[in-house]
Structure formats: structure tokens, C-alpha cells
Amino acid sequence: MTVFVFPARVYYEDTDVSGVVYHANYLRFFERARTEWLRALGLGQDALMRDLGIAFTVANMEIDFRMPARLDDALEIHTAVPLIRRASIVFEQTLYRAGERQLLARAKVRVGCVGSTDFRPVPLPEALERAIDDWREARNPAA
């Protein structure tokens, strides 16, 4: 499966008093990685809204916390797309401590594609599907 890797760092603002990342902040790391994945496809969130009239909304998320991330850790968030449906995308994301490749958290996220003005479900635009296919092909030319 094709994987997008996004580097991040744990800042003081991400942690609780003990220097451990507060559980809700893992959502931020996963969200940033999905946003940067879209940007790597050439489709930033603003362009999706402005040019294609769509936005994404999280419909479901499952998170498995394995080990704590700590203040100043270098992180890698790996994002894969195992399933694309008519109006949704499923992401599998893993958060590692960089260098050690120690698994810290894993998430499965389903986002729905909605109209950017009425927030009703809409099919994924062909331009987005093509960009995802091109991204996969560029990273897995033999597949």
C-alpha cells in the first residue's frame, strides 16, 4: 500500500503537565498529515472548497494508543488510503517516534466528501480520484 510520510515535532503546547502528549492532540497530528497528503496531491483544502466545491468531514475515527509521545519527540505520521468509496475515503494512519520507528498510535479514519456550502454528501470529484491514482502510481510504478 502506498504511504505518505509527514514529519512533525512535539511542542510544549501539545503536552500535559508531565510532558506527555495530551490524548486529544493526536487528532491534530493525524489531521495535519491528511491535510499535507492532500497538499502533496496538489489539492489544498482551500482549492478543494474554491475550485471543486467540496470539503471533508470526519465521519468515524478509531484510535489505538500504544506508547506516549513526549515533549520534543520527532515524529513521523504515516498515512495510507486503503479504501475509496463514492463519497468517502478511509485512511489508515500510524504515528511513530522518528528514528526508532516505535509505534505510538494508530488510527483508522473515514472522511466524508460534502458540498462546501450545504455540507451534504457528494461524490468524490474525478479530479481528486485522478490525483490519488497518479500519486499511487508515482510511488508504485510496478503495481
Contacts in CASP RR format, 6 or more apart in sequence:
PFRMAT RR
TARGET T0000
AUTHOR 0000-0000-0000
METHOD contacts of the structure
MODEL  1
MTVFVFPARVYYEDTDVSGVVYHANYLRFFERARTEWLRALGLGQDALMR
DLGIAFTVANMEIDFRMPARLDDALEIHTAVPLIRRASIVFEQTLYRAGE
RQLLARAKVRVGCVGSTDFRPVPLPEALERAIDDWREARNPAA
1 80 0 8 1.000
1 81 0 8 1.000
1 82 0 8 1.000
1 92 0 8 1.000
2 80 0 8 1.000
2 81 0 8 1.000
2 135 0 8 1.000
2 136 0 8 1.000
2 139 0 8 1.000
2 140 0 8 1.000
3 78 0 8 1.000
3 79 0 8 1.000
3 80 0 8 1.000
3 139 0 8 1.000
4 33 0 8 1.000
4 36 0 8 1.000
4 37 0 8 1.000
4 40 0 8 1.000
4 78 0 8 1.000
4 79 0 8 1.000
4 80 0 8 1.000
4 135 0 8 1.000
5 76 0 8 1.000
5 77 0 8 1.000
5 78 0 8 1.000
5 79 0 8 1.000
6 32 0 8 1.000
6 33 0 8 1.000
6 36 0 8 1.000
6 37 0 8 1.000
6 76 0 8 1.000
6 77 0 8 1.000
6 79 0 8 1.000
7 74 0 8 1.000
7 75 0 8 1.000
7 76 0 8 1.000
7 77 0 8 1.000
7 98 0 8 1.000
8 29 0 8 1.000
8 32 0 8 1.000
8 33 0 8 1.000
8 74 0 8 1.000
8 75 0 8 1.000
8 76 0 8 1.000
8 77 0 8 1.000
9 72 0 8 1.000
9 73 0 8 1.000
9 74 0 8 1.000
9 75 0 8 1.000
10 21 0 8 1.000
10 69 0 8 1.000
10 70 0 8 1.000
10 71 0 8 1.000
10 72 0 8 1.000
10 73 0 8 1.000
10 75 0 8 1.000
11 71 0 8 1.000
11 72 0 8 1.000
12 71 0 8 1.000
14 21 0 8 1.000
14 22 0 8 1.000
14 25 0 8 1.000
14 28 0 8 1.000
14 69 0 8 1.000
14 71 0 8 1.000
15 21 0 8 1.000
15 22 0 8 1.000
15 25 0 8 1.000
15 70 0 8 1.000
15 71 0 8 1.000
16 22 0 8 1.000
19 70 0 8 1.000
19 71 0 8 1.000
20 68 0 8 1.000
20 69 0 8 1.000
20 70 0 8 1.000
20 71 0 8 1.000
21 68 0 8 1.000
21 69 0 8 1.000
21 70 0 8 1.000
23 65 0 8 1.000
26 63 0 8 1.000
26 65 0 8 1.000
26 69 0 8 1.000
26 95 0 8 1.000
26 105 0 8 1.000
26 107 0 8 1.000
27 61 0 8 1.000
27 63 0 8 1.000
29 75 0 8 1.000
29 77 0 8 1.000
29 95 0 8 1.000
30 77 0 8 1.000
30 93 0 8 1.000
30 95 0 8 1.000
30 107 0 8 1.000
30 109 0 8 1.000
32 77 0 8 1.000
33 77 0 8 1.000
33 78 0 8 1.000
33 79 0 8 1.000
33 93 0 8 1.000
34 79 0 8 1.000
34 91 0 8 1.000
34 93 0 8 1.000
34 109 0 8 1.000
34 111 0 8 1.000
35 44 0 8 1.000
35 45 0 8 1.000
37 79 0 8 1.000
38 44 0 8 1.000
38 45 0 8 1.000
38 48 0 8 1.000
40 135 0 8 1.000
41 128 0 8 1.000
41 131 0 8 1.000
41 132 0 8 1.000
41 134 0 8 1.000
41 135 0 8 1.000
42 131 0 8 1.000
43 52 0 8 1.000
43 127 0 8 1.000
43 128 0 8 1.000
43 131 0 8 1.000
45 55 0 8 1.000
48 54 0 8 1.000
48 55 0 8 1.000
48 56 0 8 1.000
48 116 0 8 1.000
48 128 0 8 1.000
49 55 0 8 1.000
49 116 0 8 1.000
52 125 0 8 1.000
52 127 0 8 1.000
52 128 0 8 1.000
53 115 0 8 1.000
53 116 0 8 1.000
53 117 0 8 1.000
54 113 0 8 1.000
54 114 0 8 1.000
54 115 0 8 1.000
54 116 0 8 1.000
54 122 0 8 1.000
54 124 0 8 1.000
54 125 0 8 1.000
54 128 0 8 1.000
55 113 0 8 1.000
55 114 0 8 1.000
55 115 0 8 1.000
55 116 0 8 1.000
55 119 0 8 1.000
56 89 0 8 1.000
56 111 0 8 1.000
56 112 0 8 1.000
56 113 0 8 1.000
56 114 0 8 1.000
57 111 0 8 1.000
57 112 0 8 1.000
57 114 0 8 1.000
57 119 0 8 1.000
58 109 0 8 1.000
58 110 0 8 1.000
58 111 0 8 1.000
58 112 0 8 1.000
59 88 0 8 1.000
59 110 0 8 1.000
59 111 0 8 1.000
59 112 0 8 1.000
60 108 0 8 1.000
60 109 0 8 1.000
60 110 0 8 1.000
61 107 0 8 1.000
61 108 0 8 1.000
61 109 0 8 1.000
61 110 0 8 1.000
62 107 0 8 1.000
62 108 0 8 1.000
63 105 0 8 1.000
63 106 0 8 1.000
63 107 0 8 1.000
64 105 0 8 1.000
64 106 0 8 1.000
64 107 0 8 1.000
65 104 0 8 1.000
65 105 0 8 1.000
66 103 0 8 1.000
66 104 0 8 1.000
66 105 0 8 1.000
66 106 0 8 1.000
67 97 0 8 1.000
67 102 0 8 1.000
67 103 0 8 1.000
67 104 0 8 1.000
68 104 0 8 1.000
69 75 0 8 1.000
69 95 0 8 1.000
69 97 0 8 1.000
69 104 0 8 1.000
69 105 0 8 1.000
73 97 0 8 1.000
73 98 0 8 1.000
74 97 0 8 1.000
74 98 0 8 1.000
74 99 0 8 1.000
75 95 0 8 1.000
75 96 0 8 1.000
75 97 0 8 1.000
75 98 0 8 1.000
75 104 0 8 1.000
76 95 0 8 1.000
76 96 0 8 1.000
76 98 0 8 1.000
76 99 0 8 1.000
76 101 0 8 1.000
77 93 0 8 1.000
77 94 0 8 1.000
77 95 0 8 1.000
77 96 0 8 1.000
78 93 0 8 1.000
78 94 0 8 1.000
78 95 0 8 1.000
78 96 0 8 1.000
79 91 0 8 1.000
79 92 0 8 1.000
79 93 0 8 1.000
80 91 0 8 1.000
80 92 0 8 1.000
80 93 0 8 1.000
81 89 0 8 1.000
81 90 0 8 1.000
81 91 0 8 1.000
81 92 0 8 1.000
81 132 0 8 1.000
81 136 0 8 1.000
82 90 0 8 1.000
82 92 0 8 1.000
83 89 0 8 1.000
83 90 0 8 1.000
84 90 0 8 1.000
84 124 0 8 1.000
84 129 0 8 1.000
84 132 0 8 1.000
86 123 0 8 1.000
86 124 0 8 1.000
87 112 0 8 1.000
87 113 0 8 1.000
87 121 0 8 1.000
87 122 0 8 1.000
87 123 0 8 1.000
87 124 0 8 1.000
88 110 0 8 1.000
88 111 0 8 1.000
88 112 0 8 1.000
88 113 0 8 1.000
88 124 0 8 1.000
89 110 0 8 1.000
89 111 0 8 1.000
89 112 0 8 1.000
89 113 0 8 1.000
89 124 0 8 1.000
90 108 0 8 1.000
90 109 0 8 1.000
90 110 0 8 1.000
91 107 0 8 1.000
91 108 0 8 1.000
91 109 0 8 1.000
91 110 0 8 1.000
91 111 0 8 1.000
92 106 0 8 1.000
92 107 0 8 1.000
92 108 0 8 1.000
93 106 0 8 1.000
93 107 0 8 1.000
93 108 0 8 1.000
93 109 0 8 1.000
94 103 0 8 1.000
94 105 0 8 1.000
94 106 0 8 1.000
94 107 0 8 1.000
95 103 0 8 1.000
95 104 0 8 1.000
95 105 0 8 1.000
95 106 0 8 1.000
95 107 0 8 1.000
96 102 0 8 1.000
96 103 0 8 1.000
96 104 0 8 1.000
97 104 0 8 1.000
112 121 0 8 1.000
113 121 0 8 1.000
113 122 0 8 1.000
113 123 0 8 1.000
113 124 0 8 1.000
114 120 0 8 1.000
114 121 0 8 1.000
114 122 0 8 1.000
115 121 0 8 1.000
115 122 0 8 1.000
136 143 0 8 1.000
137 143 0 8 1.000
END
